Amino acid sequence: MRKMWLVLAAVLLLVCAAAAFAQGKKKKEGQDRSVQGVVTSAADQPVALAVVQLKNTKNLQIRSFVTKEDGTYYFHGLSPDVDYELRADFQGASSASKTVSSFDSRKDVILNLKLNPKK
Protein backbone atom coordinates (compact mmCIF):
# COMPACT_ATOMS: atom_id res chain seq x y z
CA MET A 1 0.00 0.00 0.00
CA ARG A 2 2.84 2.38 0.86
CA LYS A 3 4.49 1.66 -2.51
CA MET A 4 1.28 2.64 -4.31
CA TRP A 5 1.20 6.00 -2.50
CA LEU A 6 4.83 6.66 -3.37
CA VAL A 7 4.20 5.90 -7.06
CA LEU A 8 1.07 8.07 -7.05
CA ALA A 9 2.97 10.94 -5.38
CA ALA A 10 5.82 10.64 -7.91
CA VAL A 11 3.39 10.71 -10.86
CA LEU A 12 1.58 13.72 -9.40
CA LEU A 13 4.90 15.52 -8.87
CA LEU A 14 5.95 14.88 -12.50
CA VAL A 15 2.63 16.15 -13.82
CA CYS A 16 2.85 19.33 -11.73
CA ALA A 17 6.47 19.93 -12.75
CA ALA A 18 5.61 19.51 -16.44
CA ALA A 19 2.68 21.91 -16.13
CA ALA A 20 4.81 24.50 -14.34
CA PHE A 21 7.53 24.24 -17.00
CA ALA A 22 4.98 24.69 -19.80
CA GLN A 23 3.49 27.73 -18.05
CA GLY A 24 6.91 29.32 -17.54
CA LYS A 25 7.87 28.78 -21.18
CA LYS A 26 4.58 30.20 -22.44
CA LYS A 27 4.91 33.25 -20.20
CA LYS A 28 8.48 33.95 -21.34
CA GLU A 29 7.58 33.66 -25.04
CA GLY A 30 4.83 36.25 -24.55
CA GLN A 31 7.33 38.75 -23.15
CA ASP A 32 9.51 38.99 -26.27
CA ARG A 33 9.93 42.46 -27.74
CA SER A 34 10.69 43.89 -31.15
CA VAL A 35 12.56 46.88 -32.57
CA GLN A 36 11.76 48.44 -35.92
CA GLY A 37 12.23 51.67 -37.79
CA VAL A 38 13.40 53.42 -40.93
CA VAL A 39 16.95 54.26 -41.99
CA THR A 40 17.17 57.65 -43.71
CA SER A 41 19.91 59.60 -45.44
CA ALA A 42 21.17 63.00 -44.25
CA ALA A 43 18.57 64.44 -46.67
CA ASP A 44 15.78 62.48 -44.90
CA GLN A 45 15.27 60.02 -47.78
CA PRO A 46 14.69 56.30 -46.97
CA VAL A 47 17.79 54.20 -47.66
CA ALA A 48 17.37 50.74 -49.19
CA LEU A 49 20.06 48.08 -48.62
CA ALA A 50 21.57 49.75 -45.54
CA VAL A 51 22.90 47.31 -42.95
CA VAL A 52 21.39 47.68 -39.48
CA GLN A 53 23.26 45.94 -36.68
CA LEU A 54 21.65 45.05 -33.36
CA LYS A 55 24.12 44.22 -30.57
CA ASN A 56 23.10 42.39 -27.41
CA THR A 57 25.13 44.16 -24.71
CA LYS A 58 24.93 41.18 -22.36
CA ASN A 59 26.48 38.47 -24.57
CA LEU A 60 27.79 40.74 -27.40
CA GLN A 61 25.88 38.78 -30.08
CA ILE A 62 25.23 40.87 -33.21
CA ARG A 63 22.26 40.43 -35.54
CA SER A 64 22.04 42.20 -38.91
CA PHE A 65 19.18 43.29 -41.15
CA VAL A 66 19.44 44.73 -44.67
CA THR A 67 16.80 47.43 -45.07
CA LYS A 68 13.96 46.99 -47.53
CA GLU A 69 13.22 49.29 -50.50
CA ASP A 70 11.41 51.72 -48.19
CA GLY A 71 14.33 51.82 -45.72
CA THR A 72 12.58 49.77 -43.04
CA TYR A 73 14.17 47.21 -40.75
CA TYR A 74 12.74 44.84 -38.12
CA PHE A 75 14.15 42.69 -35.30
CA HIS A 76 11.89 40.42 -33.24
CA GLY A 77 12.22 37.85 -30.46
CA LEU A 78 14.31 40.16 -28.29
CA SER A 79 14.63 39.65 -24.54
CA PRO A 80 13.08 42.40 -22.41
CA ASP A 81 15.86 41.88 -19.83
CA VAL A 82 18.73 42.94 -22.12
CA ASP A 83 19.98 46.29 -23.43
CA TYR A 84 20.56 46.45 -27.20
CA GLU A 85 22.60 48.88 -29.31
CA LEU A 86 21.48 49.74 -32.85
CA ARG A 87 23.48 51.26 -35.67
CA ALA A 88 23.08 51.58 -39.46
CA ASP A 89 25.78 51.68 -42.16
CA PHE A 90 25.55 52.36 -45.88
CA GLN A 91 28.37 53.06 -48.35
CA GLY A 92 30.69 54.49 -45.69
CA ALA A 93 28.01 56.56 -43.95
CA SER A 94 26.92 55.55 -40.44
CA SER A 95 24.20 56.50 -38.01
CA ALA A 96 24.72 57.38 -34.40
CA SER A 97 24.40 54.40 -32.07
CA LYS A 98 21.06 54.17 -30.24
CA THR A 99 20.20 52.05 -27.21
CA VAL A 100 17.08 50.05 -26.41
CA SER A 101 17.12 49.85 -22.63
CA SER A 102 15.85 46.97 -20.53
CA PHE A 103 14.16 49.67 -18.42
CA ASP A 104 12.02 50.63 -21.43
CA SER A 105 8.82 48.64 -20.91
CA ARG A 106 7.51 48.98 -24.48
CA LYS A 107 6.97 45.66 -26.23
CA ASP A 108 7.34 47.19 -29.72
CA VAL A 109 10.06 49.84 -29.91
CA ILE A 110 10.33 52.17 -32.92
CA LEU A 111 13.77 53.69 -33.53
CA ASN A 112 14.55 55.54 -36.74
CA LEU A 113 18.21 55.83 -37.70
CA LYS A 114 19.66 58.73 -39.70
CA LEU A 115 22.90 58.27 -41.63
CA ASN A 116 25.57 60.93 -41.18
CA PRO A 117 27.46 61.94 -44.32
CA LYS A 118 30.91 60.48 -44.93
CA LYS A 119 33.79 62.53 -43.60
Buried (B, 14 or more C-beta within 10 A) or exposed (E): EEEEEEEEEEEEEEEEEEEEEEEEEEEEEEEEBBBBBBBBBEEEEBBBEBBBBBBBBEEEEEEEBEBBEEBBBEBEEBBBEBBBBBBBBBEEBBBEEBEBEBEEEEEEBEBBBBBEEEE
